Amino acid sequence: MKYLHHNNLFLLSLIAFFATSCLKDSGTQLAQPSSDASVLHVAIQNSSYSPNASLAEFTIDNVSDSIYNLDSLPYGTKIDSLFLNFRFASSIGFIINDTVSESPGFYNTTQGSTTKHVDFTNPVKIKNLATDEETTKEYVIELRVHKVEPYKHVWSELNSNITAQISDNQKAVQLNGKFFYYFGHADSNSLFTSLDAKNWQNDARLDGLPLNAKLRDMVVFNNAIYLLHNGVELYKSTNGVFWTKHNIVADTAYDYVSLLFGFKNNLWAVAKEKTSNNVRIANSADGINWTLSGNKIFNDNFPVSDFATTTFRPKLGREKTIVIGGYSPSGKRLNTIWSAENRAISDTLNWLDLQNANSKIDPVSNASVEYYGSKLLMLGGTTDTHTIDTTQLRQSINEGMNWVLPDSTTNVLPEKFTPRVNASLIMDAKDNSLYVIGGKSVTAPLADVWKIKVNFYSFKDYIENPYKY
């Protein structure tokens, strides 16, 4: 250390000697030599070797004498051979890591660049000499890079089989932080509950849920679970266990066949005209009193059953909803991608079919969809050619316009994962995890639980700015 200290002073003295000699030889004199050796700005030079490195925006902390980038560079960015640009309050030379001396250059006492590459795999030290030839200031520069792939989806199996008493007719939901998993049998219904989606208990108190109701259509809204049944009945539970039947008040020319979602402080449902295949959308503030929304009539091209739907808020723009595939009133399997957004000036929903030549969505039913990891994920489904779609996982980064296979470096199904339809997807905002629960394989119903976690949800900068990713 003593040798480095003396060597450090020697290098600075040498820099000062050459810098001042050059200024004198050129006839240039410093009008007012400064004692301020502060670093004012740092930037990494553009490089084809490491294109992302120059994205770093540095913070200079003159209290702790440290320089660092608040936003970490992308995973995998090369940082072992970089060149830097500096702006100083004043400088006639600086030293990198106590060994490499650099000079700002002739006639320039505020800016400088490294002429030799700098390795940032470890923190880098810079010591600058002010133009008074005496004052120095030393900083430690840290170049932060994500140590894991931010968008990688980590899958883990929490439970391989919750119960042997399962059925195709099933639905899992989350209400007030608790998971509820329902099964419908010919002569009974059953319920399993969990606080962590891993450990489940049978709740034999379940009461009031109708037999043969299509459990897939359950919707959570305003701290309660809702389910339409027989076109004219609504069942509601505020605790997931005890259900109350209500006769809906609505236009009697329509059957209210399926709930869609909770959106714009209302429940929304599909209403099919009893005498035709026409479909309209209805909404209700309480699930009992229903109003047909707007004047739009769908002529056998909006699903009445087995569709995939979710609501979501993208990084930019208004909250949206999406309804994918399903069966039309005439029994036709659809490839429609209906979308609407939350417009404050309207109480109705203005629907747009996003299906286009580049959508890459075949007619599909019994798929599941959820917004997670800054994208829409669609899981499973039945197509015209496959009882269980061989393409189990798709994603859309443009809010449903186009669908592609996920990048295998960021999201790949585990080998143990069974292809399925009718899975329940639950986004748990508490820990930003996505749960895949149950469904049906080619041969039998399933009752397993998978948890997906995207790495960036654990990053500090995500917590500070969720819309960054």
C-alpha positions as CSV (number, residue, x, y, z in Angstrom):
1,M,0.0,0.0,0.0
2,K,2.9,2.4,0.8
3,Y,4.4,1.6,-2.6
4,L,1.0,2.3,-4.3
5,H,0.6,5.6,-2.4
6,H,4.1,6.8,-3.5
7,N,3.5,5.5,-7.0
8,N,0.1,7.4,-7.1
9,L,1.7,10.6,-6.1
10,F,4.5,10.1,-8.6
11,L,2.0,9.6,-11.4
12,L,0.0,12.7,-10.5
13,S,3.1,14.8,-10.3
14,L,4.2,13.5,-13.7
15,I,0.8,14.3,-15.1
16,A,0.9,17.8,-13.6
17,F,4.5,18.4,-14.9
18,F,3.6,17.4,-18.5
19,A,0.2,19.2,-18.5
20,T,1.6,22.5,-17.2
21,S,4.7,22.3,-19.4
22,C,2.5,21.9,-22.4
23,L,0.4,24.8,-21.4
24,K,3.5,27.0,-20.9
25,D,5.0,25.8,-24.2
26,S,1.9,26.8,-26.0
27,G,1.8,30.2,-24.4
28,T,-1.4,29.3,-22.5
29,Q,-1.8,30.1,-18.9
30,L,-4.6,29.2,-16.5
31,A,-6.2,32.4,-15.5
32,Q,-7.7,31.1,-12.3
33,P,-6.4,27.7,-11.2
34,S,-9.2,25.8,-9.4
35,S,-9.0,23.6,-6.3
36,D,-12.3,21.8,-7.3
37,A,-11.4,18.3,-8.4
38,S,-15.0,17.0,-8.5
39,V,-16.3,14.8,-11.3
40,L,-19.4,16.3,-12.8
41,H,-20.4,13.7,-15.4
42,V,-19.5,10.2,-16.4
43,A,-20.5,8.4,-19.6
44,I,-19.6,5.1,-21.3
45,Q,-18.6,5.5,-24.9
46,N,-20.6,3.7,-27.5
47,S,-19.2,0.4,-28.5
48,S,-20.2,-2.5,-30.9
49,Y,-18.5,-4.8,-28.4
50,S,-21.0,-3.9,-25.7
51,P,-23.9,-1.9,-27.2
52,N,-26.0,-1.8,-24.0
53,A,-23.2,-0.4,-21.8
54,S,-23.6,3.2,-23.0
55,L,-27.1,3.1,-21.7
56,A,-25.8,3.6,-18.1
57,E,-26.8,6.9,-16.5
58,F,-24.6,7.6,-13.6
59,T,-25.3,9.3,-10.3
60,I,-22.5,11.1,-8.6
61,D,-22.6,11.1,-4.8
62,N,-20.0,13.7,-3.5
63,V,-20.8,12.8,0.1
64,S,-19.8,9.1,-0.2
65,D,-17.5,9.8,-3.1
66,S,-19.2,7.1,-5.2
67,I,-20.5,7.0,-8.7
68,Y,-23.1,4.4,-9.8
69,N,-26.0,3.8,-12.1
70,L,-29.3,3.5,-10.4
71,D,-30.9,1.5,-13.2
72,S,-28.9,-1.7,-13.7
73,L,-27.9,-2.5,-17.2
74,P,-29.5,-5.5,-19.0
75,Y,-28.5,-9.0,-18.0
76,G,-25.5,-10.2,-19.9
77,T,-24.1,-6.8,-20.7
78,K,-20.3,-7.0,-21.3
79,I,-18.4,-4.6,-18.9
80,D,-14.9,-5.9,-19.0
81,S,-13.5,-3.6,-21.7
82,L,-15.1,-0.2,-21.8
83,F,-14.0,3.4,-22.5
84,L,-15.2,6.4,-20.4
85,N,-15.8,10.1,-20.9
86,F,-15.5,12.4,-18.0
87,R,-16.4,16.0,-17.3
88,F,-14.6,17.6,-14.3
89,A,-14.9,20.9,-12.4
90,S,-11.2,21.2,-13.2
91,S,-8.5,18.7,-14.1
92,I,-5.0,18.5,-15.3
93,G,-5.0,14.7,-15.1
94,F,-6.5,11.6,-13.5
95,I,-5.6,8.1,-12.5
96,I,-7.6,4.9,-12.9
97,N,-7.2,2.2,-10.3
98,D,-4.0,3.8,-9.0
99,T,-2.0,2.6,-12.0
100,V,-3.3,4.0,-15.3
101,S,-2.6,7.8,-15.7
102,E,-4.7,9.9,-18.1
103,S,-4.6,13.5,-19.2
104,P,-7.6,15.7,-20.3
105,G,-5.6,16.8,-23.3
106,F,-4.0,20.1,-24.5
107,Y,-6.0,23.3,-23.8
108,N,-8.7,21.3,-22.0
109,T,-9.0,21.3,-18.2
110,T,-12.6,20.1,-17.8
111,Q,-13.1,17.0,-20.0
112,G,-11.2,13.8,-20.4
113,S,-11.5,10.3,-21.7
114,T,-9.7,7.0,-21.0
115,T,-7.3,5.9,-23.7
116,K,-7.1,2.3,-22.3
117,H,-10.1,0.1,-21.7
118,V,-11.5,-0.2,-18.2
119,D,-12.7,-3.4,-16.6
120,F,-15.8,-2.9,-14.5
121,T,-16.2,-6.5,-13.3
122,N,-15.0,-5.0,-10.0
123,P,-15.5,-1.4,-8.8
124,V,-13.2,1.1,-10.4
125,K,-11.3,3.9,-8.6
126,I,-10.6,7.3,-10.2
127,K,-8.5,10.0,-8.6
128,N,-8.6,13.5,-10.3
129,L,-6.0,16.3,-9.9
130,A,-7.4,19.8,-9.9
131,T,-5.8,22.6,-11.9
132,D,-4.2,24.1,-8.7
133,E,-1.9,21.0,-9.0
134,E,-2.5,20.1,-5.4
135,T,-6.1,19.2,-4.7
136,T,-7.3,15.7,-5.5
137,K,-10.6,13.9,-5.2
138,E,-11.2,10.2,-5.4
139,Y,-14.3,8.3,-6.3
140,V,-15.3,4.6,-6.6
141,I,-17.3,3.8,-9.7
142,E,-19.7,0.9,-9.7
143,L,-21.3,-0.3,-12.9
144,R,-24.4,-2.3,-12.0
145,V,-25.7,-5.1,-14.2
146,H,-28.7,-7.3,-13.6
147,K,-27.3,-10.6,-12.4
148,V,-30.4,-12.6,-13.6
149,E,-32.5,-12.3,-16.7
150,P,-35.3,-9.8,-15.6
151,Y,-38.0,-11.4,-17.8
152,K,-37.2,-15.0,-17.0
153,H,-40.3,-16.9,-15.7
154,V,-39.4,-19.2,-12.9
155,W,-41.9,-22.2,-12.6
156,S,-42.3,-24.2,-9.4
157,E,-44.8,-26.9,-8.6
158,L,-46.5,-26.2,-5.2
159,N,-48.8,-29.2,-5.1
160,S,-49.0,-32.2,-7.5
161,N,-52.6,-33.2,-6.5
162,I,-54.7,-31.4,-4.0
163,T,-57.4,-34.1,-3.9
164,A,-58.4,-37.3,-5.6
165,Q,-62.1,-36.1,-5.6
166,I,-61.8,-34.0,-8.6
167,S,-63.9,-33.3,-11.7
168,D,-63.8,-31.5,-15.1
169,N,-66.2,-28.9,-13.7
170,Q,-63.8,-26.8,-11.6
171,K,-62.7,-23.3,-10.8
172,A,-60.1,-21.7,-8.5
173,V,-60.3,-18.0,-7.5
174,Q,-58.8,-15.7,-4.9
175,L,-60.9,-13.7,-2.5
176,N,-59.5,-11.4,0.2
177,G,-56.1,-13.1,0.0
178,K,-57.4,-16.6,0.3
179,F,-57.6,-19.3,-2.4
180,F,-60.8,-21.1,-3.1
181,Y,-60.9,-24.2,-5.3
182,Y,-64.4,-25.5,-6.3
183,F,-65.3,-28.9,-7.9
184,G,-68.8,-29.7,-9.3
185,H,-70.0,-33.3,-9.2
186,A,-73.3,-34.8,-10.4
187,D,-74.8,-34.9,-6.9
188,S,-72.6,-32.5,-4.9
189,N,-70.1,-29.7,-4.9
190,S,-66.8,-29.6,-2.9
191,L,-64.5,-26.8,-1.8
192,F,-60.8,-26.7,-0.9
193,T,-59.1,-23.6,0.5
194,S,-55.6,-22.4,1.1
195,L,-53.7,-19.3,2.3
196,D,-50.5,-20.1,0.3
197,A,-51.7,-22.2,-2.7
198,K,-49.5,-25.0,-1.4
199,N,-51.3,-26.4,1.6
200,W,-55.1,-27.1,1.1
201,Q,-57.9,-28.1,3.4
202,N,-61.3,-29.5,2.5
203,D,-64.1,-27.1,3.7
204,A,-67.2,-29.2,4.2
205,R,-69.2,-26.2,5.2
206,L,-69.8,-25.3,1.5
207,D,-73.5,-24.5,1.2
208,G,-75.8,-22.9,-1.4
209,L,-73.8,-23.4,-4.5
210,P,-76.1,-24.9,-7.2
211,L,-75.6,-28.3,-8.7
212,N,-74.5,-28.5,-12.3
213,A,-73.6,-24.8,-12.5
214,K,-70.7,-24.0,-14.8
215,L,-68.1,-23.2,-12.2
216,R,-65.6,-21.9,-14.9
217,D,-67.8,-18.7,-15.1
218,M,-67.2,-17.6,-11.5
219,V,-66.1,-13.9,-11.2
220,V,-64.6,-12.1,-8.3
221,F,-65.9,-8.5,-7.9
222,N,-66.1,-6.1,-5.0
223,N,-65.0,-8.6,-2.4
224,A,-67.5,-11.3,-3.4
225,I,-67.7,-14.2,-5.8
226,Y,-70.5,-14.2,-8.4
227,L,-71.9,-17.0,-10.6
228,L,-74.8,-16.9,-13.1
229,H,-76.9,-20.0,-13.5
230,N,-79.8,-21.0,-15.8
231,G,-79.9,-17.6,-17.5
232,V,-82.0,-16.0,-14.7
233,E,-80.3,-16.8,-11.4
234,L,-77.3,-15.2,-9.7
235,Y,-75.4,-16.8,-6.8
236,K,-73.2,-14.7,-4.6
237,S,-70.8,-15.4,-1.7
238,T,-68.9,-12.9,0.4
239,N,-66.8,-15.5,2.1
240,G,-66.5,-18.2,-0.5
241,V,-68.3,-20.8,1.6
242,F,-71.9,-19.7,2.0
243,W,-73.8,-18.8,-1.2
244,T,-77.0,-16.9,-1.6
245,K,-79.4,-17.2,-4.6
246,H,-80.9,-14.2,-6.3
247,N,-83.4,-13.9,-9.2
248,I,-82.0,-11.3,-11.5
249,V,-84.0,-8.3,-12.7
250,A,-83.3,-7.9,-16.4
251,D,-84.8,-7.8,-19.9
252,T,-86.7,-11.1,-20.1
253,A,-86.1,-11.4,-23.9
254,Y,-82.5,-12.5,-23.0
255,D,-80.8,-15.3,-21.2
256,Y,-77.9,-14.1,-19.1
257,V,-75.6,-17.0,-19.9
258,S,-72.1,-16.1,-18.7
259,L,-70.3,-13.6,-16.5
260,L,-67.4,-11.9,-18.2
261,F,-65.5,-9.9,-15.6
262,G,-65.6,-7.0,-13.1
263,F,-64.7,-3.7,-14.9
264,K,-65.5,0.0,-14.6
265,N,-67.2,-0.7,-11.1
266,N,-69.6,-3.1,-12.7
267,L,-70.1,-6.7,-13.4
268,W,-70.4,-7.5,-17.1
269,A,-72.2,-10.5,-18.7
270,V,-73.1,-12.1,-22.0
271,A,-76.8,-11.9,-22.8
272,K,-78.2,-14.1,-25.6
273,E,-81.5,-13.3,-27.2
274,K,-83.9,-16.2,-26.6
275,T,-85.3,-16.2,-30.2
276,S,-82.0,-15.7,-32.1
277,N,-78.3,-16.1,-32.0
278,N,-77.9,-12.4,-31.3
279,V,-75.7,-11.4,-28.4
280,R,-75.6,-8.2,-26.3
281,I,-73.4,-7.2,-23.4
282,A,-75.1,-6.3,-20.1
283,N,-73.8,-4.7,-16.9
284,S,-74.8,-4.5,-13.3
285,A,-73.6,-2.8,-10.2
286,D,-74.8,-5.5,-7.8
287,G,-75.2,-8.6,-10.0
288,I,-79.0,-8.6,-9.6
289,N,-80.2,-5.6,-11.6
290,W,-79.0,-5.8,-15.2
291,T,-79.0,-3.3,-18.0
292,L,-78.2,-4.0,-21.7
293,S,-75.2,-1.9,-22.4
294,G,-75.2,0.3,-25.5
295,N,-76.8,-0.7,-28.9
296,K,-74.2,-3.1,-30.3
297,I,-75.5,-6.4,-31.3
298,F,-73.2,-9.3,-32.0
299,N,-74.6,-11.7,-34.6
300,D,-73.2,-15.1,-33.6
301,N,-69.6,-13.7,-33.5
302,F,-69.3,-13.1,-29.7
303,P,-68.7,-16.1,-27.4
304,V,-71.4,-17.3,-24.9
305,S,-69.3,-20.0,-23.3
306,D,-65.8,-21.4,-22.9
307,F,-63.9,-18.2,-23.7
308,A,-60.8,-16.9,-22.1
309,T,-61.0,-13.4,-20.5
310,T,-59.2,-11.0,-18.2
311,T,-58.9,-7.4,-17.3
312,F,-55.5,-5.6,-17.2
313,R,-53.7,-2.3,-17.0
314,P,-50.9,-2.1,-19.5
315,K,-47.8,0.0,-18.9
316,L,-49.3,2.8,-21.0
317,G,-52.9,3.7,-21.6
318,R,-56.2,2.9,-20.0
319,E,-57.3,-0.3,-18.2
320,K,-58.5,-2.9,-20.8
321,T,-60.3,-6.1,-21.0
322,I,-60.0,-9.0,-23.5
323,V,-62.2,-11.9,-24.5
324,I,-60.6,-14.7,-26.6
325,G,-62.2,-17.5,-28.5
326,G,-65.0,-19.6,-27.0
327,Y,-68.2,-20.8,-28.6
328,S,-70.8,-18.7,-30.4
329,P,-74.5,-19.2,-29.8
330,S,-74.7,-21.5,-32.8
331,G,-71.9,-23.7,-31.4
332,K,-69.1,-22.3,-33.6
333,R,-65.6,-22.3,-32.1
334,L,-64.3,-18.7,-32.5
335,N,-60.9,-17.1,-33.1
336,T,-62.1,-13.7,-32.2
337,I,-60.0,-11.4,-29.9
338,W,-62.5,-8.9,-28.5
339,S,-61.1,-6.0,-26.6
340,A,-62.4,-2.9,-24.9
341,E,-60.9,-0.1,-22.7
342,N,-62.0,1.9,-19.8
343,R,-63.1,5.2,-21.2
344,A,-64.3,7.7,-18.5
345,I,-66.6,9.5,-20.9
346,S,-68.7,6.3,-21.6
347,D,-70.7,3.9,-19.4
348,T,-70.7,1.3,-22.2
349,L,-67.9,-0.7,-23.7
350,N,-66.7,0.0,-27.2
351,W,-65.7,-3.4,-28.5
352,L,-63.0,-4.0,-31.2
353,D,-62.1,-7.4,-32.6
354,L,-58.3,-7.5,-32.8
355,Q,-58.2,-10.6,-34.9
356,N,-56.0,-10.0,-38.0
357,A,-53.8,-11.8,-40.5
358,N,-50.9,-11.7,-38.1
359,S,-52.7,-12.6,-34.9
360,K,-51.8,-16.3,-35.2
361,I,-54.7,-17.5,-33.2
362,D,-56.8,-20.4,-34.5
363,P,-60.3,-21.0,-33.3
364,V,-59.9,-21.9,-29.6
365,S,-62.0,-22.8,-26.6
366,N,-61.3,-23.5,-22.9
367,A,-58.0,-21.5,-23.0
368,S,-57.0,-19.3,-20.1
369,V,-55.5,-15.8,-20.2
370,E,-53.9,-13.4,-17.7
371,Y,-51.7,-10.3,-17.9
372,Y,-48.4,-11.0,-16.2
373,G,-44.8,-10.0,-16.6
374,S,-45.9,-6.9,-18.7
375,K,-47.6,-9.1,-21.3
376,L,-50.6,-11.2,-21.9
377,L,-50.1,-15.0,-21.4
378,M,-52.5,-17.5,-22.9
379,L,-52.4,-21.1,-21.6
380,G,-53.8,-24.2,-23.2
381,G,-57.1,-24.6,-25.0
382,T,-58.9,-26.8,-27.5
383,T,-58.7,-26.2,-31.2
384,D,-60.5,-27.7,-34.2
385,T,-57.6,-30.2,-34.7
386,H,-56.4,-30.8,-31.1
387,T,-58.4,-31.7,-28.0
388,I,-55.5,-30.3,-26.0
389,D,-53.7,-27.6,-28.0
390,T,-50.1,-28.7,-28.5
391,T,-49.1,-25.1,-28.3
392,Q,-49.7,-24.7,-24.6
393,L,-48.2,-21.3,-24.1
394,R,-48.5,-18.1,-26.1
395,Q,-47.8,-14.4,-25.3
396,S,-48.7,-11.0,-26.6
397,I,-46.7,-7.9,-25.9
398,N,-49.1,-5.6,-27.8
399,E,-52.2,-6.1,-25.7
400,G,-53.7,-9.0,-27.8
401,M,-53.0,-7.9,-31.3
402,N,-50.4,-10.6,-32.1
403,W,-49.6,-13.8,-30.4
404,V,-46.3,-15.7,-30.5
405,L,-44.4,-18.4,-28.6
406,P,-42.4,-17.1,-25.7
407,D,-38.7,-16.9,-26.0
408,S,-37.4,-20.2,-24.6
409,T,-34.7,-18.3,-22.7
410,T,-37.3,-16.5,-20.6
411,N,-40.3,-18.7,-20.4
412,V,-40.5,-22.5,-21.0
413,L,-42.9,-25.0,-19.6
414,P,-41.4,-27.5,-17.1
415,E,-41.0,-31.0,-18.3
416,K,-43.3,-32.2,-15.6
417,F,-46.1,-29.8,-16.6
418,T,-49.1,-31.6,-18.1
419,P,-50.7,-30.0,-21.2
420,R,-54.2,-28.9,-20.3
421,V,-57.4,-26.9,-20.9
422,N,-59.6,-25.0,-18.5
423,A,-56.9,-24.1,-16.1
424,S,-57.5,-21.4,-13.5
425,L,-55.0,-18.5,-13.7
426,I,-54.7,-16.3,-10.6
427,M,-52.5,-13.2,-10.5
428,D,-51.6,-12.6,-6.8
429,A,-50.9,-8.9,-6.4
430,K,-49.5,-9.6,-2.9
431,D,-46.3,-11.2,-4.1
432,N,-46.7,-10.6,-7.9
433,S,-46.9,-14.3,-8.7
434,L,-49.1,-16.1,-11.2
435,Y,-50.7,-19.4,-10.1
436,V,-51.8,-22.1,-12.6
437,I,-54.3,-24.3,-10.9
438,G,-55.9,-27.5,-12.2
439,G,-57.7,-27.9,-15.5
440,K,-58.1,-31.0,-17.6
441,S,-55.6,-33.1,-19.5
442,V,-56.4,-35.4,-22.5
443,T,-57.2,-38.3,-20.1
444,A,-58.4,-36.8,-16.8
445,P,-59.1,-33.7,-14.7
446,L,-56.1,-32.2,-12.9
447,A,-55.8,-30.7,-9.4
448,D,-52.2,-29.5,-9.3
449,V,-50.8,-26.1,-8.5
450,W,-47.9,-24.3,-10.3
451,K,-46.4,-20.9,-9.3
452,I,-44.7,-18.6,-11.8
453,K,-42.6,-15.7,-10.8
454,V,-40.9,-13.3,-13.2
455,N,-37.5,-12.2,-11.8
456,F,-38.0,-8.4,-12.2
457,Y,-40.8,-8.4,-9.7
458,S,-38.1,-8.9,-7.0
459,F,-35.9,-6.0,-8.2
460,K,-35.6,-2.9,-6.2
461,D,-36.1,-0.6,-9.2
462,Y,-39.4,-2.4,-10.1
463,I,-40.7,-1.6,-6.6
464,E,-39.7,2.1,-7.1
465,N,-41.0,2.2,-10.7
466,P,-43.4,-0.6,-11.6
467,Y,-43.9,0.7,-15.2
468,K,-40.2,0.4,-16.0
469,Y,-40.5,-3.3,-17.1
